[in-house]
Amino acid sequence: MSGSNRFVYRRMREEHLQQVVSLHEQCFPDYYLTQLGPSFLRAVYGWYVESPEAIAHVTLDGDGRVVGFVAGTIDDTSYRTSLFRARWRPMLAALGRLFISKPAPTLRLLGERKDLARQALATVLTRRSPKAAAPDVGSRRGPSTASLVSIGVKPSARRSGLGRSLAESFQREARDRGCGTVTLSVRDDNVGARRFYESLDWTEVSRSSQSYHGSLSITYQKVLPSDQAGEGAPVRDDFLPPFAPCLDEGEYDEVLDTLQSGWITTGPKTRRFEKLFADYVGSPHAIAVSSCTAGLHLALVTGEIGPGDEVITTPLTFCSTANVVVHQGAVPILADVRPDTFNIDPDEIRQRITARTKAIIPVHLGGQPCEMDEITALAEEHGLLVIEDAAHATGAMYKDRMIGAISEVTVFSFYATKNLTTGEGGMITTDDEDLAERMRILRLHGISSDAWKRYTDQGSWYYEVLYPGYKYNMTDMQASLGIHQLAKQEEFLQIRQRYAAMYTDAFGDLPEVIAPVVNDHVRHAWHLYTIRLNLEHVAINRAQFIEALRKENVGASVHFIPLHLHPYYRERYGFKEGDFPVAEGVYESIVSLPCYPRMSARDVEDVIAAVRKVVARNRR
């Protein structure tokens, strides 16, 4: 660190954690470190700001609830203050600092971007006394108190509005967390700070003979207006949607290149995308189509599934899985799901196989693969076609095999919400060359496979209709997105895995929330992170829970309404409530939380905070 106190904090590694804890014990023996965990490490890892006007940090408890807030200035004079230097400087050197030089950045960092302020320097200061344990902010037991420790705000900062914005940000954060009262401590010799806080209507309530700054301290208190206490403002200022695509310059440039090329429908980029995808999943053939629904339909057509045939699938899926069966004149036969993974149960499949059964469509719900060994064995035993519905499962693996390289046919979705998006689109993978060639012809009106070249300098005007095909082709504009989305799939998957782990860790102590079960022998694609509510422990139902999250500006959804509960399937096939009790029980309690790469870690923590807040408010 230079003599002028300016330095750039660049990097902190996880192995420094124990050192930080030890430093905290040495520097603040009267306080304990409630939590210094992954959230803090993510916040400071590789992040730095350089400007030595003021310092601030929010102190949180293990649930992300506000415990305290420190605001002050760092300058040469402050560093020469012996106790300040002796106690704070080692911690600052170890942890890094959040510097704020002007009112505008202060408002941005502590107001609109509270995520930075919350996580920036997470030495959590809570007195080592059972009577002063971390407040249960946001609890149904009523508003609690948040504490502010003021090191001091220099006159220039007060004149510029920095101090006021810090105090207001703290009050806003306390209000958002459901606190009814806020307190702060000021050194009695800091006359300027005392006058400053008194000007903001903070009231002196006590004086103490002990201070870690070497002076007496005065405690001020402010009671928030009743309309700011209680449940508090939403966890987020802006709405977090359940899903959003993650696109960058790569996709934009590729689409622009396609537009400028003059060839925007099915063409060379679609072929390129097919080759890249086949290589990614390890399949000999990949056929790009306009949607997963189109792909499932082509699989049934080429599998010669027709009137009177039966196709077994799960009730817990999107309607397209069964709709395509109906389109072929076949009958969808539903088999109940497993209560842990929500995937189709192979034992239930076995019970529903008849002489008319021609195919099985297992759905890898949420991105977790079905038990493919058992399903494949059943299919081989009875001579059935397996068509995997992998709409959620791009990047998933089953026992070290990529989904897309296991069954005769697998179909993926590239809809706007999926792990890999082309806006609209899908992909079929197969190891059967004849099947692949027929699908390529059927997807484009049934005309000869090289017909798309007829408008190039290598093509011919002549073509032949070989089958009464469909308009199921993917365009080069869509494929342009897919090429770059595919290149980022492993990175995207790592982010999804990290966010899923954050959720699971955060909900581990909540009996009201049941985290997803993941089998050891699969790689989950985490298209969905789906919790189950323990409805015996909460006083609201699933719909009310989702609405409460929406009020916190967090979007959530349900995947899915069981097929047999929809009017068409009830009326056409005689399904009724109670036919598939496991799927129905799952449906009544599941909630899909946001989990996608465009989110930040702070977004995930906002979702966690919202879930915990709603649960705390509605415990039985």
ROTILUM-436930 format. One line per field, with one value per residue (C-alpha): residue number from 1; x, y, z. Coordinates in nm, 2 decimals. Layout:
<atoms>
nr (NUM ...)
xx (X ...)
yy (Y ...)
zz (Z ...)
</atoms>
This chain:
<atoms>
nr (1 2 3 4 5 6 7 8 9 10 11 12 13 14 15 16 17 18 19 20 21 22 23 24 25 26 27 28 29 30 31 32 33 34 35 36 37 38 39 40 41 42 43 44 45 46 47 48 49 50 51 52 53 54 55 56 57 58 59 60 61 62 63 64 65 66 67 68 69 70 71 72 73 74 75 76 77 78 79 80 81 82 83 84 85 86 87 88 89 90 91 92 93 94 95 96 97 98 99 100 101 102 103 104 105 106 107 108 109 110 111 112 113 114 115 116 117 118 119 120 121 122 123 124 125 126 127 128 129 130 131 132 133 134 135 136 137 138 139 140 141 142 143 144 145 146 147 148 149 150 151 152 153 154 155 156 157 158 159 160 161 162 163 164 165 166 167 168 169 170 171 172 173 174 175 176 177 178 179 180 181 182 183 184 185 186 187 188 189 190 191 192 193 194 195 196 197 198 199 200 201 202 203 204 205 206 207 208 209 210 211 212 213 214 215 216 217 218 219 220 221 222 223 224 225 226 227 228 229 230 231 232 233 234 235 236 237 238 239 240 241 242 243 244 245 246 247 248 249 250 251 252 253 254 255 256 257 258 259 260 261 262 263 264 265 266 267 268 269 270 271 272 273 274 275 276 277 278 279 280 281 282 283 284 285 286 287 288 289 290 291 292 293 294 295 296 297 298 299 300 301 302 303 304 305 306 307 308 309 310 311 312 313 314 315 316 317 318 319 320 321 322 323 324 325 326 327 328 329 330 331 332 333 334 335 336 337 338 339 340 341 342 343 344 345 346 347 348 349 350 351 352 353 354 355 356 357 358 359 360 361 362 363 364 365 366 367 368 369 370 371 372 373 374 375 376 377 378 379 380 381 382 383 384 385 386 387 388 389 390 391 392 393 394 395 396 397 398 399 400 401 402 403 404 405 406 407 408 409 410 411 412 413 414 415 416 417 418 419 420 421 422 423 424 425 426 427 428 429 430 431 432 433 434 435 436 437 438 439 440 441 442 443 444 445 446 447 448 449 450 451 452 453 454 455 456 457 458 459 460 461 462 463 464 465 466 467 468 469 470 471 472 473 474 475 476 477 478 479 480 481 482 483 484 485 486 487 488 489 490 491 492 493 494 495 496 497 498 499 500 501 502 503 504 505 506 507 508 509 510 511 512 513 514 515 516 517 518 519 520 521 522 523 524 525 526 527 528 529 530 531 532 533 534 535 536 537 538 539 540 541 542 543 544 545 546 547 548 549 550 551 552 553 554 555 556 557 558 559 560 561 562 563 564 565 566 567 568 569 570 571 572 573 574 575 576 577 578 579 580 581 582 583 584 585 586 587 588 589 590 591 592 593 594 595 596 597 598 599 600 601 602 603 604 605 606 607 608 609 610 611 612 613 614 615 616 617 618 619 620)
xx (0.00 0.14 0.20 -0.09 -0.34 -0.44 -0.42 -0.60 -0.74 -0.73 -0.79 -0.89 -0.87 -1.07 -0.76 -0.74 -1.06 -0.90 -0.65 -0.94 -1.12 -0.80 -0.75 -1.10 -1.05 -0.73 -0.87 -1.22 -1.21 -1.54 -1.73 -1.78 -1.79 -2.14 -2.06 -1.79 -1.88 -1.91 -2.13 -1.85 -1.58 -1.78 -1.83 -1.47 -1.31 -1.13 -1.32 -1.17 -1.25 -0.99 -1.09 -1.01 -1.30 -1.51 -1.57 -1.89 -2.00 -2.32 -2.31 -2.53 -2.61 -2.60 -2.94 -2.84 -3.04 -2.90 -2.72 -2.52 -2.37 -2.04 -1.98 -1.67 -1.38 -1.03 -0.76 -0.41 -0.54 -0.76 -0.47 -0.26 -0.53 -0.36 -0.65 -0.81 -0.48 -0.42 -0.76 -0.91 -0.62 -0.52 -0.88 -0.90 -0.58 -0.70 -1.05 -1.04 -1.24 -1.55 -1.45 -1.71 -1.59 -1.91 -2.28 -2.38 -2.18 -2.29 -2.65 -2.58 -2.39 -2.60 -2.93 -3.00 -2.71 -2.75 -2.60 -2.25 -2.30 -2.45 -2.16 -1.86 -1.69 -1.87 -1.70 -2.02 -2.00 -2.24 -2.16 -2.05 -2.35 -2.65 -2.87 -2.74 -2.77 -2.84 -3.18 -3.45 -3.52 -3.83 -3.97 -4.34 -4.26 -4.25 -4.01 -3.66 -3.37 -3.08 -2.76 -2.53 -2.18 -2.05 -1.68 -1.73 -1.80 -1.55 -1.69 -1.64 -1.84 -2.12 -2.13 -2.15 -2.44 -2.24 -2.31 -2.68 -2.70 -2.52 -2.77 -3.07 -2.94 -2.91 -3.26 -3.39 -3.21 -3.34 -3.69 -3.66 -3.56 -3.86 -3.69 -3.90 -3.61 -3.25 -2.97 -2.62 -2.31 -2.10 -1.79 -1.87 -1.57 -1.70 -1.91 -1.95 -2.10 -2.32 -2.47 -2.50 -2.71 -2.91 -3.00 -3.15 -3.38 -3.18 -3.24 -2.97 -3.08 -2.77 -2.40 -2.14 -1.80 -1.67 -1.56 -1.34 -1.23 -1.08 -1.35 -1.69 -1.97 -2.32 -2.61 -2.87 -3.20 -3.46 -3.80 -3.91 -4.26 -4.51 -4.57 -4.20 -4.19 -4.34 -4.33 -4.11 -4.06 -3.99 -3.66 -3.59 -3.65 -3.69 -3.87 -3.66 -3.84 -3.85 -3.64 -3.44 -3.20 -2.83 -2.71 -2.40 -2.20 -2.12 -2.49 -2.55 -2.25 -2.34 -2.70 -2.59 -2.34 -2.63 -2.85 -2.57 -2.50 -2.84 -2.91 -3.15 -3.35 -3.22 -2.87 -2.50 -2.52 -2.80 -2.57 -2.29 -2.50 -2.62 -2.26 -2.15 -2.44 -2.39 -2.03 -2.13 -2.37 -2.17 -2.44 -2.37 -2.66 -2.84 -3.14 -3.23 -3.61 -3.84 -3.93 -3.91 -4.27 -4.19 -3.90 -4.12 -4.38 -4.12 -3.99 -4.34 -4.39 -4.06 -4.13 -4.45 -4.67 -5.03 -5.40 -5.47 -5.11 -5.02 -4.74 -4.64 -4.53 -4.55 -4.84 -4.59 -4.49 -4.58 -4.88 -4.68 -4.54 -4.88 -5.03 -4.80 -4.92 -5.28 -5.18 -5.08 -5.41 -5.23 -5.33 -5.12 -5.09 -4.97 -4.75 -4.70 -4.38 -4.12 -4.18 -3.81 -3.70 -4.06 -3.95 -4.15 -4.13 -4.01 -4.22 -4.53 -4.42 -4.40 -4.75 -4.89 -4.73 -4.98 -4.99 -5.07 -4.78 -4.53 -4.32 -4.21 -4.14 -3.95 -3.92 -3.61 -3.80 -3.61 -3.29 -3.25 -3.23 -3.47 -3.36 -3.26 -3.11 -3.43 -3.64 -3.41 -3.43 -3.81 -3.81 -3.57 -3.77 -4.10 -3.96 -4.05 -3.92 -3.77 -3.80 -3.64 -3.80 -3.49 -3.65 -3.50 -3.18 -2.93 -2.59 -2.73 -2.56 -2.67 -2.39 -2.12 -2.33 -2.46 -2.83 -2.87 -2.64 -2.83 -3.16 -3.25 -3.41 -3.37 -3.54 -3.42 -3.59 -3.43 -3.72 -3.65 -3.64 -3.42 -3.06 -2.97 -3.20 -3.25 -3.57 -3.77 -3.62 -3.52 -3.28 -3.33 -3.03 -3.02 -2.77 -2.98 -2.86 -3.17 -3.40 -3.19 -3.22 -3.59 -3.64 -3.43 -3.67 -3.99 -3.90 -3.91 -4.23 -4.09 -3.89 -3.55 -3.29 -3.07 -3.37 -3.25 -2.95 -3.17 -3.13 -2.75 -2.50 -2.46 -2.83 -3.10 -3.46 -3.57 -3.68 -3.90 -4.16 -4.08 -4.32 -4.61 -4.38 -4.41 -4.27 -4.04 -3.71 -3.48 -3.35 -2.99 -3.09 -3.19 -2.89 -2.67 -2.79 -2.75 -2.39 -2.28 -2.52 -2.37 -2.02 -2.12 -2.32 -2.06 -2.00 -2.37 -2.41 -2.14 -2.33 -2.66 -2.49 -2.34 -2.68 -2.86 -2.60 -2.66 -3.03 -2.99 -2.74 -2.97 -3.28 -3.12 -3.25 -3.60 -3.85 -4.10 -3.89 -3.78 -3.49 -3.46 -3.32 -3.04 -2.92 -2.55 -2.52 -2.65 -2.54 -2.84 -2.88 -3.06 -3.30 -3.53 -3.46 -3.78 -3.86 -4.15 -4.34 -4.41 -4.77 -4.81 -4.56 -4.69 -5.02 -5.05 -5.10 -4.86 -5.05 -5.03 -4.66 -4.59 -4.80 -4.61 -4.28 -4.41 -4.48 -4.11 -4.04 -3.93 -4.09 -4.17 -4.36 -4.49 -4.38 -4.62 -5.00 -5.04 -5.18 -5.47 -5.61 -5.65 -6.00 -5.92 -5.74 -6.01 -6.29 -6.12 -5.96 -6.16 -5.88 -5.98 -5.83 -5.67 -5.55 -5.19 -5.15 -4.78 -4.78 -5.08 -4.91 -4.60 -4.80 -4.98 -4.65 -4.38 -4.24 -3.98 -3.74 -3.53 -3.21 -3.03 -2.69 -2.81 -2.88 -2.61 -2.52 -2.69 -3.01 -2.99 -2.95 -3.25 -3.45 -3.33 -3.41 -3.76 -3.83 -3.71 -3.91 -4.23 -4.17 -4.10 -4.41 -4.63 -4.51 -4.78)
yy (0.00 0.34 0.61 0.82 0.54 0.49 0.13 -0.10 -0.42 -0.67 -1.02 -1.23 -1.61 -1.85 -1.97 -1.62 -1.68 -1.82 -1.54 -1.29 -1.46 -1.45 -1.08 -1.01 -1.19 -0.98 -0.65 -0.68 -0.90 -0.76 -0.87 -1.19 -1.27 -1.40 -1.50 -1.44 -1.68 -1.73 -1.42 -1.20 -1.38 -1.34 -0.98 -0.89 -1.15 -0.96 -0.64 -0.30 0.07 0.34 0.67 0.74 0.98 0.75 0.40 0.21 -0.14 -0.32 -0.59 -0.89 -1.20 -1.55 -1.51 -1.19 -0.98 -0.64 -0.63 -0.31 -0.06 0.12 0.46 0.68 0.84 0.72 0.98 1.04 1.20 0.90 0.66 0.85 0.80 0.53 0.31 0.34 0.24 -0.04 -0.20 -0.11 -0.09 -0.46 -0.56 -0.32 -0.44 -0.80 -0.74 -0.46 -0.14 0.02 0.38 0.65 0.99 1.17 1.18 1.04 0.72 0.68 0.69 0.45 0.20 0.22 0.29 0.15 -0.09 -0.20 -0.54 -0.39 -0.22 -0.52 -0.75 -0.52 -0.56 -0.83 -0.82 -0.86 -0.67 -0.80 -0.77 -1.09 -1.09 -1.32 -1.02 -0.85 -1.14 -1.07 -0.92 -1.14 -0.88 -0.95 -1.20 -1.23 -1.15 -0.78 -0.51 -0.53 -0.29 -0.24 -0.08 0.18 0.24 0.58 0.62 0.98 1.17 1.45 1.80 1.80 1.48 1.63 1.94 1.73 1.52 1.20 1.16 1.22 0.97 0.71 0.76 0.75 0.44 0.27 0.37 0.25 -0.09 -0.13 -0.05 -0.30 -0.56 -0.50 -0.30 -0.06 0.11 0.21 0.30 0.44 0.50 0.82 0.91 1.19 1.39 1.38 1.70 1.74 1.39 1.43 1.76 1.60 1.31 1.52 1.73 1.41 1.37 1.10 1.11 1.04 0.75 0.64 0.70 0.43 0.44 0.17 0.23 0.05 0.40 0.50 0.75 0.75 0.67 0.81 0.60 0.76 0.61 0.68 0.51 0.46 0.58 0.30 0.28 0.19 -0.08 -0.43 -0.62 -0.35 -0.26 -0.53 -0.71 -0.58 -0.24 -0.40 -0.71 -1.03 -1.24 -1.62 -1.65 -1.43 -1.51 -1.44 -1.29 -1.09 -0.94 -1.29 -1.36 -1.00 -1.01 -1.35 -1.25 -0.93 -1.13 -1.36 -1.07 -0.91 -1.24 -1.23 -1.59 -1.58 -1.91 -2.27 -2.27 -2.30 -2.17 -2.42 -2.70 -2.56 -2.55 -2.91 -3.03 -2.84 -2.97 -3.33 -3.30 -3.15 -3.43 -3.71 -3.81 -3.90 -3.69 -3.37 -3.22 -2.86 -2.79 -2.50 -2.63 -2.92 -2.99 -3.02 -3.26 -3.48 -3.49 -3.59 -3.86 -4.01 -3.98 -4.15 -4.40 -4.49 -4.42 -4.39 -4.44 -4.69 -4.70 -4.61 -4.39 -4.38 -4.06 -3.86 -3.65 -3.39 -3.22 -2.95 -3.03 -3.06 -3.39 -3.55 -3.32 -3.46 -3.81 -3.70 -3.54 -3.89 -4.04 -4.24 -4.25 -4.09 -4.33 -4.16 -4.32 -4.15 -4.00 -4.06 -3.85 -3.75 -3.64 -3.59 -3.79 -4.07 -4.39 -4.70 -4.92 -4.73 -4.76 -5.14 -5.16 -4.97 -5.16 -5.34 -5.50 -5.16 -4.98 -4.86 -4.59 -4.43 -4.06 -4.00 -3.63 -3.50 -3.26 -2.95 -3.09 -3.40 -3.71 -3.99 -4.34 -4.43 -4.77 -4.90 -4.73 -4.86 -5.21 -5.20 -5.08 -5.35 -5.61 -5.51 -5.38 -5.01 -4.69 -4.45 -4.08 -3.86 -3.53 -3.33 -2.98 -2.90 -3.11 -2.95 -3.03 -3.29 -3.63 -3.97 -4.20 -4.01 -4.02 -3.70 -3.67 -3.69 -3.99 -4.26 -4.34 -4.38 -4.03 -3.73 -3.39 -3.06 -2.73 -2.39 -2.18 -1.83 -1.96 -2.27 -2.33 -2.27 -2.04 -1.96 -1.77 -2.05 -2.38 -2.73 -3.02 -3.39 -3.62 -3.98 -4.26 -4.39 -4.25 -4.35 -4.19 -3.87 -3.84 -3.89 -3.63 -3.38 -3.43 -3.42 -3.10 -2.90 -3.00 -3.34 -3.21 -3.35 -3.28 -3.04 -2.82 -2.53 -2.49 -2.43 -2.05 -2.07 -2.08 -2.45 -2.53 -2.62 -2.51 -2.87 -3.05 -3.35 -3.40 -3.74 -3.72 -3.50 -3.31 -3.02 -2.67 -2.75 -2.61 -2.38 -2.06 -1.94 -1.64 -1.88 -2.09 -1.78 -1.75 -2.12 -2.13 -1.89 -2.01 -2.36 -2.23 -2.10 -2.39 -2.53 -2.19 -2.14 -2.48 -2.39 -2.08 -2.26 -2.52 -2.25 -2.08 -2.40 -2.48 -2.13 -2.20 -2.54 -2.42 -2.12 -2.33 -2.61 -2.48 -2.41 -2.70 -2.51 -2.55 -2.88 -2.84 -3.05 -3.41 -3.48 -3.83 -3.89 -4.06 -3.76 -3.42 -3.19 -2.92 -2.70 -2.55 -2.53 -2.50 -2.63 -2.63 -2.80 -2.62 -2.82 -2.70 -2.84 -2.57 -2.27 -2.08 -2.01 -2.22 -2.24 -1.97 -1.73 -1.80 -1.71 -1.39 -1.30 -1.35 -1.13 -0.85 -0.88 -0.83 -1.19 -1.39 -1.76 -2.02 -2.38 -2.67 -2.81 -2.85 -3.23 -3.32 -3.52 -3.21 -3.01 -3.00 -3.16 -3.46 -3.51 -3.50 -3.69 -3.97 -3.98 -3.88 -3.75 -3.61 -3.88 -4.09 -3.99 -3.91 -3.85 -3.61 -3.43 -3.40 -3.27 -3.02 -2.87 -2.77 -2.70 -2.36 -2.29 -2.01 -1.80 -1.98 -1.86 -1.72 -1.37 -1.34 -1.21 -1.37 -1.08 -1.16 -1.51 -1.37 -1.15 -1.46 -1.63 -1.32 -1.31 -1.68 -1.65 -1.33 -1.49 -1.81 -1.62 -1.41 -1.72 -1.99 -2.20)
zz (0.00 -0.09 0.17 0.04 0.12 -0.25 -0.35 -0.59 -0.44 -0.72 -0.60 -0.30 -0.31 -0.10 0.08 0.24 0.43 0.74 0.75 0.73 1.02 1.23 1.15 1.26 1.59 1.65 1.54 1.69 2.00 2.12 1.81 1.63 1.26 1.19 0.83 0.58 0.30 -0.08 -0.13 0.00 -0.19 -0.51 -0.44 -0.40 -0.62 -0.89 -0.82 -0.73 -0.71 -0.66 -0.49 -0.13 -0.03 0.19 0.29 0.36 0.42 0.51 0.78 0.73 0.92 0.78 0.60 0.43 0.68 0.77 1.11 1.08 0.84 0.86 0.69 0.71 0.54 0.46 0.44 0.57 0.89 0.96 0.90 1.16 1.42 1.63 1.72 1.38 1.22 1.46 1.43 1.09 0.86 0.88 0.80 0.52 0.37 0.39 0.27 0.02 0.03 -0.13 -0.20 -0.29 -0.41 -0.50 -0.40 -0.74 -0.72 -0.36 -0.46 -0.74 -0.53 -0.21 -0.38 -0.72 -0.69 -0.33 -0.43 -0.43 -0.09 0.07 -0.03 -0.06 0.28 0.48 0.82 1.02 1.34 1.61 1.98 2.15 2.38 2.36 2.43 2.11 1.87 1.50 1.46 1.30 1.03 0.83 1.08 1.15 1.51 1.42 1.32 1.47 1.50 1.26 1.38 1.21 1.33 1.22 1.20 1.08 0.77 0.68 0.63 0.26 0.23 0.44 0.23 -0.09 0.04 0.08 0.45 0.40 0.12 0.33 0.62 0.39 0.21 0.55 0.65 0.31 0.35 0.70 0.59 0.30 0.55 0.77 1.05 1.25 1.43 1.33 1.57 1.52 1.74 1.72 1.91 2.16 2.04 1.68 1.72 1.34 1.30 1.60 1.47 1.13 1.25 1.48 1.17 1.02 1.32 1.50 1.87 2.14 2.36 2.55 2.62 2.67 2.84 2.60 2.25 2.00 1.88 2.21 2.31 2.46 2.22 2.19 2.05 1.84 1.74 1.47 1.45 1.09 1.00 1.05 0.67 0.63 0.90 0.91 0.58 0.42 0.06 -0.21 -0.19 -0.54 -0.70 -1.05 -1.16 -1.21 -1.48 -1.44 -1.76 -1.99 -2.28 -2.25 -2.58 -2.66 -2.94 -3.09 -3.16 -3.28 -3.52 -3.66 -3.73 -3.90 -4.11 -4.21 -4.31 -4.51 -4.69 -4.86 -4.75 -4.45 -4.47 -4.44 -4.57 -4.48 -4.13 -4.05 -4.18 -3.97 -3.66 -3.71 -3.74 -3.43 -3.23 -3.34 -3.23 -2.89 -2.79 -2.97 -3.22 -3.59 -3.71 -3.61 -3.79 -3.72 -3.71 -3.63 -3.28 -3.05 -3.12 -3.49 -3.40 -3.19 -3.47 -3.72 -3.49 -3.47 -3.85 -3.93 -3.66 -3.84 -3.53 -3.65 -3.57 -3.29 -3.17 -2.81 -2.69 -2.33 -2.17 -1.85 -1.73 -1.59 -1.92 -2.16 -2.37 -2.70 -2.58 -2.61 -2.87 -3.14 -3.05 -3.10 -3.43 -3.55 -3.45 -3.18 -2.81 -2.54 -2.24 -1.92 -1.66 -1.32 -1.21 -0.93 -0.62 -0.60 -0.95 -1.09 -1.40 -1.55 -1.34 -1.53 -1.31 -1.41 -1.78 -1.75 -1.61 -1.91 -2.20 -2.42 -2.76 -2.91 -2.75 -3.01 -2.84 -2.51 -2.48 -2.16 -2.07 -1.89 -1.67 -1.57 -1.72 -1.50 -1.71 -1.67 -1.58 -1.93 -1.86 -1.73 -2.00 -2.27 -2.13 -2.14 -2.49 -2.61 -2.43 -2.61 -2.94 -2.87 -3.01 -2.75 -2.84 -2.57 -2.51 -2.42 -2.44 -2.10 -2.13 -2.36 -2.19 -1.95 -1.91 -1.80 -1.66 -1.86 -2.18 -2.33 -2.37 -2.75 -2.79 -2.60 -2.78 -3.14 -3.14 -2.91 -2.96 -2.81 -2.78 -2.85 -2.75 -2.60 -2.24 -2.30 -2.21 -2.57 -2.76 -3.13 -3.05 -3.19 -3.30 -3.21 -3.30 -3.36 -3.30 -3.42 -3.49 -3.78 -4.12 -4.31 -4.04 -4.05 -4.43 -4.42 -4.15 -4.35 -4.64 -4.44 -4.25 -4.58 -4.77 -4.85 -5.14 -5.24 -4.97 -5.18 -5.28 -5.07 -5.31 -5.61 -5.57 -5.55 -5.84 -5.77 -5.77 -6.02 -6.06 -6.07 -5.75 -5.66 -5.39 -5.23 -4.93 -4.83 -4.59 -4.35 -4.31 -4.01 -4.13 -3.93 -4.08 -4.10 -3.89 -3.61 -3.66 -3.63 -3.27 -3.21 -3.32 -3.06 -2.79 -2.83 -2.79 -2.45 -2.32 -2.09 -1.94 -1.91 -1.74 -1.49 -1.40 -1.37 -1.15 -0.92 -0.88 -0.81 -0.54 -0.39 -0.37 -0.22 0.04 0.13 0.18 0.37 0.71 0.59 0.66 0.45 0.13 -0.02 -0.26 -0.58 -0.55 -0.80 -0.88 -0.84 -1.18 -1.39 -1.49 -1.44 -1.70 -1.45 -1.70 -1.40 -1.03 -0.89 -0.52 -0.34 -0.07 0.24 0.26 0.61 0.73 0.54 0.58 0.21 -0.10 -0.40 -0.60 -0.31 -0.26 -0.62 -0.59 -0.28 -0.47 -0.74 -0.49 -0.40 -0.77 -0.82 -1.10 -1.06 -1.25 -1.24 -1.46 -1.54 -1.50 -1.55 -1.89 -1.75 -1.58 -1.90 -2.04 -2.38 -2.23 -1.97 -2.22 -2.50 -2.30 -1.98 -1.75 -1.41 -1.09 -0.89 -1.18 -1.13 -0.76 -0.75 -1.04 -0.89 -0.55 -0.71 -0.92 -0.61 -0.44 -0.71 -0.78 -1.05 -0.94 -1.17 -1.27 -1.58 -1.69 -1.75 -1.37 -1.14 -0.81 -0.64 -0.84 -0.69 -0.34 -0.40 -0.49 -0.18 0.03 -0.12 -0.06 0.30 0.36 0.23 0.42 0.75 0.70 0.64 0.87 1.04)
</atoms>
